[in-house]
Amino acid sequence: MLVFADFNEIHRWDFLKTISNS
């Protein structure tokens, strides 16, 4: 569960980063 949460958090950051880059 913890690993999944971490992965989800990282994915979210990546998504926000992509939008910001755009």
N, C-alpha and C positions, 0 to 999 in steps of 0.2 A: 504494500500500500504506500509506504513512504517513498519507495523508488518511483512508483507511478506518479505520485504527487510531484516529486522533483522533476520528472520528465515533463509533466503537464506545465509546470511553472516555467521551465526552460523554453518549451514550445511557445508559451504565451509571450515570453520576452522576445523570442525570435520573430513572432508575428508582429509585435509592436515595433520592433526594430525595422522590419521590412517596410511597414507603413511610413515610419519616420523617414526612412531612406528615400521613399517615393516622394 
